[in-house]
Amino acid sequence: MTDPAHPVLRMAGVGKTFGLTRVLRDVDLTVRRGEVHGLLGQNGSGKSTLIKILAGFHTPDEGTVELDGVSVELPLSAADRRDHRLRFVHQDLALLPSLTVLENLIADDVATGAGIRPRRKRAELARATAQFDRFGISLRPDTLVRDISRLDRAKLAIARAVSHLGDADGAVRGLLVLDEPTAFLPQSEVAELIALMQAVAAQGAGVLFVSHDLDEVLTVTDRVSVLRDGELVGSEDTASLAREDLVRMIVGRTVSTLSAGSAPVHAARERPRLQVSALRGGAVEHLDLSVQPGEVVGLTGVIGSGFDEVTQLLFGAQRATGGSVAVDDLELEARRLSPSTAINAGVAYLPSDRAVQGSAPTLTVGENVTLLSLRQGGGPFALIGRRLERHAGKLLRDLDVRPPQPGLAYASLSGGNQQKAMMAKWLVTGPKVLLLSEPTQGVDVGAREQIFTLIAEAARQGCAVVCSSSDLDQLAQICNRVLLMRRGVVSDEVHGQAVTKAGLTDMLFADAVPRSSRLASDA
């Protein structure tokens, strides 16, 4: 379906400066009809700014944009985007949970005054069903969005966008921009969304796919463009690239990887740093867990197994119904845990949803990273004015948060730098236990390496680390042990040199054999 002579998007010589910072410099980008085109780069590389120029949020200082061969004025208005068939699906999906699938599908028509009328509901239902059938989507139009899975929500958001790319003859044209739609999906569900992207491109649209996941990009894209420090490094056919090639293009060097067990485990003591006994709550039926100082223990499983709820239960962010938790000699009843008691016990928690649970987006970067320092250091007058700014600045520089400017709005940082800032907030307190939930979700390969280094350093300092994640490659790189959860209990475990991505994949997708039988056969 690719038509090189007639691209759906051509950006030429695009540049953008904010204050004294040059964020884009002479960037060219072409997306062809019928192709999935990947856009890659570290956090802060300029990807977000480029997408926001397309969305009409920013006006470039220089450069031109053509949509389907037509030069357009910048900034693009909503009418321009509609007329030129330019649609976006972002991470948050922009769906309304209290409305039905059908109501969300036609929400744009309602907003523009072309909404559904009672006598046309049957026709709209038929149109929705035909749209879903065309792309292999199994959704009931009368279901409330709050009652469907995250995967189905992502499919619905894409179907809604594609519904505005069609011609009267049924052909799909224009450009669909997907800004990390898989970021919050478990890996087992990503393949279905990839198939949907490919189906959209096969119908004739161009798809611009923004992602940090190199394996996804290598699987789904026809071509890929990489930005680094605001400049285009190159645009290549994906088939000609290996994963290592992409890493070098993104980072500008070869990225070293940590191996399993790279953080030395401190000598076992009579009492572990973290001891969890008979923990229950949510999908967790029963969990016993012992973690030594310097040990990094991973938790994984399929959605609904409970692995992703353990860190929330241990921090008191989700109410436990039973069990006990001990940090060194301090024993706590799990159902009485709260974030305050957990922090007082020396427990730190980096949640997967950093924007909602892990930070105060309306505060500055400096205020975010020093919140806990103030809490432990004598109240609001412990650090004020320039002293606070110097303290925050040092934290940001130590953890390579870019830019290291405490006065910036926290929300202005890229995802990877937000995550490093939140790590800084916790690590400065010297925690005894560090709880991590999907710590590198939505961050680039360079920031990912830095976060791995920070986790390893925390372990070297004697911290007991528990990391829940569906990213098996991540677990293989940072963990000494990994526990697999099924139906709320631990069903299997690997440790030491057996902690590899292949080993974890085999464990995750193996038939459910009782753990005792498996251990006996291994012996």
PAPANU-865195 format. One line per 4 residues: number of its first residue (from 1); for each residue z, y, x of C-alpha. Coordinates in Angstrom, 3 decimals, padded with zeros to 6 digits. Layout:
<nupas>
NUM> Z,Y,X | ...
</nupas>
This chain:
<nupas>
1> 000.000,000.000,000.000 | 000.288,002.334,002.996 | -002.233,005.198,003.005 | -001.967,006.962,006.415
5> -004.517,009.607,005.421 | -002.438,010.828,002.502 | 001.302,011.044,003.279 | 003.731,011.777,000.447
9> 005.815,013.902,002.844 | 004.860,015.893,005.911 | 007.439,018.127,007.605 | 006.190,020.041,010.656
13> 008.066,022.146,013.206 | 011.246,022.358,011.119 | 014.126,024.248,012.723 | 017.547,025.375,011.514
17> 020.448,027.282,013.077 | 023.940,027.805,011.684 | 025.603,030.688,013.515 | 025.246,029.897,017.208
21> 024.629,026.193,016.619 | 021.060,024.884,016.652 | 021.117,021.860,014.328 | 017.355,021.189,014.044
25> 014.664,021.989,016.602 | 010.917,021.553,015.964 | 011.279,018.382,013.866 | 008.191,016.583,012.521
29> 008.538,013.855,009.905 | 005.836,012.011,007.951 | 006.395,009.439,005.196 | 003.348,007.535,003.946
33> 002.612,006.276,000.472 | 003.760,002.690,-000.037 | 006.100,002.526,002.966 | 009.851,002.399,003.488
37> 010.595,004.858,006.299 | 013.976,004.785,008.025 | 015.742,007.954,009.203 | 018.397,007.302,011.837
41> 020.690,009.311,014.075 | 024.311,009.771,015.006 | 026.606,011.824,012.804 | 025.793,015.422,013.684
45> 022.223,014.582,014.768 | 020.695,016.721,012.005 | 019.878,014.037,009.408 | 022.018,015.596,006.696
49> 020.574,019.065,007.304 | 017.022,017.715,007.122 | 017.769,015.963,003.816 | 019.452,019.096,002.450
53> 016.331,021.119,003.294 | 014.307,018.645,001.227 | 016.864,018.901,-001.580 | 016.688,022.704,-001.602
57> 020.254,023.305,-000.382 | 019.121,024.859,002.920 | 016.147,026.997,003.908 | 014.717,026.218,007.358
61> 014.344,029.058,009.861 | 010.878,027.790,010.726 | 008.517,024.983,009.802 | 006.471,023.776,006.846
65> 006.767,021.070,004.201 | 003.957,019.328,002.313 | 004.549,017.033,-000.659 | 001.672,014.733,-001.598
69> -000.727,016.926,000.387 | 000.403,020.212,-001.196 | 002.168,022.890,000.872 | 005.374,024.013,-000.891
73> 007.489,027.146,-000.636 | 011.009,026.813,000.702 | 013.705,026.483,-000.457 | 012.539,023.927,-002.976
77> 013.678,024.582,-006.539 | 014.603,021.886,-009.053 | 011.267,022.538,-010.775 | 009.421,022.082,-007.459
81> 011.137,018.757,-006.848 | 010.324,017.595,-010.371 | 006.692,018.717,-010.259 | 006.081,017.081,-006.872
85> 007.936,013.872,-007.778 | 010.716,014.188,-005.205 | 013.886,012.319,-006.194 | 017.189,011.587,-004.437
89> 019.870,008.905,-004.613 | 023.009,009.761,-002.637 | 026.054,007.690,-001.672 | 028.053,008.855,-004.700
93> 025.137,007.853,-007.018 | 025.900,010.773,-009.422 | 026.422,008.548,-012.463 | 028.710,009.271,-015.424
97> 031.073,006.285,-015.917 | 031.975,007.189,-019.513 | 028.329,007.047,-020.654 | 026.137,004.007,-021.230
101> 023.450,002.716,-018.898 | 020.783,004.176,-021.194 | 022.497,007.573,-021.429 | 022.713,007.748,-017.630
105> 019.083,006.705,-017.306 | 017.924,009.670,-019.405 | 020.629,012.123,-018.277 | 018.081,014.361,-016.534
109> 016.016,014.590,-019.728 | 019.128,015.580,-021.667 | 019.933,018.279,-019.098 | 016.431,019.764,-019.388
113> 016.445,019.746,-023.183 | 014.221,016.702,-023.570 | 017.068,014.400,-024.503 | 017.256,011.432,-026.773
117> 017.033,011.867,-030.549 | 018.344,009.258,-033.009 | 014.874,008.331,-034.264 | 013.647,007.860,-030.700
121> 016.504,005.670,-029.499 | 014.536,002.476,-030.135 | 011.644,003.800,-028.035 | 014.019,004.847,-025.236
125> 015.647,001.415,-025.264 | 012.232,-000.224,-024.988 | 011.295,002.098,-022.122 | 014.554,001.316,-020.291
129> 014.094,-002.428,-020.744 | 010.525,-002.226,-019.447 | 011.684,-000.189,-016.436 | 014.385,-002.742,-015.604
133> 012.010,-005.685,-016.063 | 009.453,-004.052,-013.789 | 011.889,-004.008,-010.875 | 013.868,-007.150,-011.673
137> 017.033,-005.343,-012.798 | 019.335,-007.191,-015.217 | 021.259,-004.505,-017.118 | 022.118,-004.059,-020.784
141> 021.258,-000.470,-021.787 | 024.273,-000.213,-024.121 | 026.866,-001.138,-021.456 | 029.214,001.585,-020.217
145> 028.606,002.383,-016.557 | 032.316,002.068,-015.784 | 032.027,-001.613,-016.742 | 029.199,-002.538,-014.347
149> 029.453,-003.479,-010.672 | 028.894,-001.139,-007.746 | 025.636,-002.964,-006.985 | 024.380,-002.512,-010.550
153> 025.335,001.170,-010.410 | 023.229,001.584,-007.277 | 020.316,-000.193,-008.981 | 020.694,002.062,-012.027
157> 020.679,005.204,-009.868 | 017.469,004.052,-008.171 | 015.859,003.086,-011.494 | 016.703,006.529,-012.897
161> 015.132,008.238,-009.891 | 012.014,006.048,-010.023 | 011.551,006.768,-013.741 | 010.585,010.315,-012.725
165> 008.013,009.138,-010.170 | 005.670,007.494,-012.673 | 002.276,008.705,-013.899 | 000.875,008.318,-017.397
169> -001.150,005.357,-016.104 | 002.074,003.632,-015.004 | 001.530,004.115,-011.266 | 004.515,005.137,-009.153
173> 003.917,008.089,-006.840 | 005.925,010.643,-004.931 | 008.933,010.298,-002.629 | 012.266,008.567,-003.210
177> 015.001,009.628,-000.763 | 017.838,007.107,-000.458 | 020.793,008.619,001.416 | 022.932,005.630,002.462
181> 022.966,003.893,-000.941 | 024.310,000.681,000.647 | 027.275,002.297,002.438 | 029.874,001.102,-000.065
185> 028.329,-002.270,-000.899 | 029.579,-005.567,000.547 | 027.035,-007.142,002.860 | 026.456,-010.022,000.441
189> 024.955,-007.559,-002.088 | 022.841,-005.416,000.238 | 019.891,-007.841,000.142 | 019.365,-007.196,-003.576
193> 019.168,-003.448,-003.041 | 016.781,-003.944,-000.114 | 014.502,-005.994,-002.389 | 014.553,-003.156,-004.925
197> 013.549,-000.593,-002.253 | 010.647,-002.784,-001.201 | 009.554,-003.193,-004.832 | 009.522,000.591,-005.331
201> 007.366,001.055,-002.216 | 005.051,-001.758,-003.317 | 004.424,000.148,-006.563 | 003.046,003.081,-004.534
205> 005.922,005.473,-003.809 | 007.104,006.508,-000.373 | 010.757,005.685,000.348 | 012.809,007.617,002.918
209> 015.842,005.452,003.713 | 018.774,007.092,005.530 | 021.231,004.571,006.959 | 023.630,003.860,009.814
213> 023.173,000.095,009.497 | 020.612,-000.936,012.095 | 020.216,-004.461,010.721 | 019.333,-003.063,007.284
217> 016.830,-000.658,008.808 | 015.172,-003.397,010.844 | 014.954,-005.580,007.728 | 013.595,-003.159,005.146
221> 011.610,-000.412,006.890 | 007.962,-000.224,007.933 | 008.522,002.725,010.284 | 011.561,004.533,011.601
225> 012.250,008.050,012.901 | 015.276,008.878,015.046 | 017.002,012.247,015.460 | 019.308,013.061,018.362
229> 021.019,016.423,018.857 | 018.739,018.026,016.282 | 015.473,016.848,017.853 | 013.062,014.069,016.948
233> 013.324,011.326,019.569 | 010.395,009.420,018.120 | 008.752,007.713,015.143 | 007.830,004.057,015.662
237> 006.624,001.011,013.767 | 009.744,-001.024,013.054 | 008.010,-004.286,013.941 | 007.691,-003.077,017.542
241> 011.424,-002.383,017.921 | 014.452,-004.520,018.711 | 017.996,-003.539,017.785 | 018.672,-002.498,021.385
245> 015.664,-000.154,021.285 | 017.063,001.629,018.239 | 020.486,001.958,019.853 | 018.971,003.550,022.960
249> 016.941,005.959,020.822 | 019.976,006.946,018.746 | 022.572,007.282,021.505 | 020.386,007.970,024.531
253> 021.905,005.109,026.491 | 022.827,001.443,026.239 | 026.005,000.999,024.191 | 028.533,-001.403,025.618
257> 030.259,-003.705,023.144 | 033.837,-004.846,023.041 | 034.382,-008.581,022.991 | 036.827,-010.451,020.818
261> 040.316,-010.259,022.168 | 039.498,-007.361,024.506 | 042.790,-005.679,023.645 | 045.520,-007.618,025.468
265> 048.098,-009.132,023.153 | 051.617,-008.354,024.315 | 053.796,-011.337,025.079 | 055.077,-012.979,021.908
269> 058.609,-011.987,020.991 | 061.206,-013.686,018.829 | 060.249,-011.217,016.106 | 056.658,-009.993,015.595
273> 055.906,-006.310,015.168 | 054.680,-006.943,011.595 | 055.866,-009.823,009.431 | 054.533,-010.240,005.893
277> 055.988,-012.939,003.649 | 054.708,-014.103,000.240 | 052.932,-010.805,-000.484 | 051.531,-010.585,-004.020
281> 049.688,-007.862,-005.900 | 046.275,-007.202,-007.421 | 043.946,-010.034,-006.430 | 046.340,-011.178,-003.665
285> 048.159,-014.309,-004.871 | 050.132,-015.166,-001.724 | 049.890,-013.860,001.828 | 051.940,-014.724,004.888
289> 050.962,-012.755,007.978 | 052.511,-012.294,011.408 | 051.095,-009.768,013.896 | 052.329,-009.303,017.461
293> 052.331,-005.982,019.361 | 048.848,-005.396,020.762 | 047.182,-007.864,018.413 | 044.191,-006.924,016.219
297> 043.985,-009.166,013.152 | 041.019,-009.029,010.789 | 040.837,-009.878,007.103 | 037.596,-010.658,005.295
301> 036.214,-012.526,002.305 | 034.006,-012.117,-000.717 | 034.579,-009.367,-003.258 | 037.509,-010.304,-005.506
305> 039.192,-012.498,-002.879 | 041.851,-009.843,-002.250 | 041.123,-009.176,001.429 | 040.306,-005.520,000.743
309> 043.591,-004.932,-001.118 | 045.995,-006.135,001.588 | 046.108,-002.898,003.594 | 046.669,-000.877,000.407
313> 049.560,-003.154,-000.575 | 051.142,-002.946,002.884 | 051.002,000.860,002.837 | 052.300,001.172,-000.716
317> 049.061,002.795,-001.900 | 048.764,-000.091,-004.391 | 051.827,-001.557,-006.090 | 052.827,-005.031,-004.905
321> 054.435,-007.437,-007.365 | 056.336,-009.531,-004.847 | 057.007,-010.441,-001.237 | 058.547,-008.723,001.761
325> 057.346,-006.711,004.750 | 059.173,-006.283,008.057 | 058.292,-003.799,010.813 | 060.296,-004.765,013.897
329> 063.869,-005.072,012.583 | 063.315,-003.033,009.417 | 062.871,-005.268,006.358 | 061.355,-003.846,003.181
333> 060.837,-005.239,-000.311 | 057.076,-005.123,-000.909 | 057.266,-003.975,-004.533 | 059.363,-000.960,-003.488
337> 056.911,000.161,-000.813 | 055.430,003.656,-001.047 | 053.321,005.635,001.425 | 056.421,007.649,002.325
341> 058.556,004.584,003.143 | 055.654,003.031,005.044 | 055.166,006.153,007.181 | 058.911,006.320,007.880
345> 058.739,002.693,009.043 | 055.983,003.555,011.529 | 052.988,002.369,009.495 | 049.664,004.268,009.622
349> 046.789,003.724,007.194 | 043.114,004.661,007.484 | 041.531,003.956,004.061 | 037.881,003.182,003.440
353> 037.451,006.215,001.164 | 038.372,008.916,003.678 | 037.111,011.719,001.415 | 039.510,010.875,-001.423
357> 042.506,009.051,000.077 | 042.506,009.814,003.773 | 042.190,013.576,004.050 | 042.631,016.996,002.467
361> 038.995,018.182,002.219 | 039.937,021.752,001.252 | 041.955,022.276,004.457 | 040.672,022.972,007.955
365> 040.132,020.301,010.589 | 043.223,021.524,012.453 | 045.408,021.399,009.362 | 044.255,017.860,008.594
369> 044.944,016.437,012.052 | 048.377,018.091,012.372 | 049.752,017.303,008.902 | 051.773,014.333,010.133
373> 052.778,016.101,013.355 | 054.357,018.806,011.208 | 056.037,016.168,009.062 | 057.635,014.491,012.063
377> 058.194,017.580,014.142 | 060.546,019.721,012.121 | 058.709,021.120,009.143 | 056.189,023.892,008.587
381> 057.503,026.159,011.347 | 057.284,023.547,014.133 | 053.672,024.467,014.896 | 052.285,027.813,013.835
385> 049.471,030.140,014.776 | 047.951,029.680,018.201 | 050.358,026.883,019.090 | 049.079,024.819,016.168
389> 045.490,025.668,017.103 | 046.030,024.580,020.722 | 047.737,021.363,019.634 | 044.970,020.531,017.154
393> 042.260,021.472,019.636 | 043.681,019.075,022.223 | 043.750,016.237,019.688 | 040.141,016.897,018.728
397> 038.991,017.004,022.355 | 040.943,013.866,023.267 | 039.197,011.914,020.509 | 035.802,013.596,021.036
401> 035.663,015.113,017.546 | 032.596,017.368,017.456 | 032.757,020.281,017.303 | 036.411,020.459,018.517
405> 037.122,023.597,016.484 | 040.401,023.430,014.489 | 039.406,026.338,012.251 | 036.340,024.614,010.773
409> 036.429,023.310,007.211 | 037.156,019.578,007.354 | 034.430,018.896,004.791 | 031.838,020.397,007.173
413> 032.279,017.561,009.713 | 029.904,014.605,009.719 | 031.240,011.264,008.498 | 031.890,009.853,011.961
417> 033.718,012.973,013.107 | 035.814,013.009,009.926 | 036.841,009.426,010.678 | 037.766,010.273,014.283
421> 039.777,013.264,013.054 | 041.731,010.990,010.711 | 042.350,008.570,013.585 | 043.682,011.512,015.592
425> 046.056,012.415,012.758 | 047.615,008.952,012.809 | 047.497,008.027,016.497 | 049.390,011.142,017.578
429> 052.405,009.798,015.636 | 052.561,006.673,017.832 | 052.519,004.160,014.943 | 053.965,000.678,015.252
433> 051.473,-000.723,012.739 | 047.911,000.511,012.150 | 046.220,-000.540,008.890 | 042.443,-000.090,008.724
437> 040.089,-000.555,005.781 | 036.368,-000.553,006.684 | 037.075,001.840,009.608 | 033.417,002.423,010.545
441> 031.900,002.517,007.064 | 029.156,005.137,006.925 | 029.386,006.203,010.592 | 026.716,006.074,013.286
445> 026.511,003.633,016.174 | 027.925,006.118,018.722 | 030.949,007.054,016.602 | 031.427,003.358,015.829
449> 031.799,002.578,019.532 | 034.309,005.418,019.953 | 036.371,004.227,016.978 | 036.420,000.700,018.435
453> 037.731,002.181,021.693 | 040.485,004.056,019.826 | 041.534,000.875,018.029 | 041.657,-001.044,021.318
457> 043.716,001.741,022.927 | 046.205,001.710,020.036 | 046.604,-002.044,020.554 | 047.134,-001.559,024.296
461> 049.965,000.819,023.455 | 051.688,-001.988,021.534 | 050.491,-001.238,018.026 | 049.989,-004.153,015.616
465> 046.576,-003.638,014.001 | 045.367,-005.113,010.695 | 041.720,-004.462,009.788 | 040.147,-005.464,006.463
469> 036.344,-005.398,006.491 | 033.206,-007.044,005.123 | 031.401,-006.090,008.367 | 031.510,-009.348,010.332
473> 029.939,-007.823,013.437 | 032.705,-005.214,013.517 | 035.446,-007.828,013.153 | 033.902,-009.941,015.917
477> 033.984,-006.988,018.304 | 037.555,-005.790,017.780 | 039.713,-008.699,016.565 | 041.816,-011.332,018.313
481> 042.083,-013.293,015.059 | 040.294,-013.161,011.715 | 041.642,-014.583,008.450 | 039.340,-015.520,005.576
485> 040.678,-014.994,002.062 | 039.506,-016.876,-001.021 | 040.951,-016.427,-004.493 | 043.889,-014.415,-003.239
489> 045.060,-016.690,-000.408 | 044.145,-017.306,003.236 | 041.740,-020.244,003.335 | 040.673,-020.271,006.980
493> 041.269,-018.642,010.362 | 039.426,-018.211,013.660 | 040.831,-016.808,016.883 | 040.039,-016.064,020.518
497> 036.556,-016.890,021.764 | 035.667,-018.394,018.373 | 035.688,-014.892,016.866 | 031.934,-014.267,016.853
501> 029.628,-012.969,014.144 | 027.999,-016.397,013.858 | 031.376,-018.111,013.632 | 032.620,-015.692,010.992
505> 029.405,-016.066,008.996 | 029.741,-019.856,009.039 | 033.375,-019.570,007.957 | 032.621,-017.091,005.170
509> 029.785,-019.054,003.610 | 031.044,-022.579,004.232 | 031.941,-024.732,001.244 | 035.528,-024.260,000.137
513> 037.203,-027.075,002.075 | 041.033,-027.055,002.009 | 042.313,-025.434,005.155 | 044.676,-028.294,005.978
517> 041.777,-030.790,005.870 | 039.656,-028.601,008.115 | 042.428,-028.144,010.673 | 043.089,-031.893,010.639
521> 039.426,-032.693,011.252 | 039.279,-030.140,014.070 | 042.204,-031.869,015.738
</nupas>
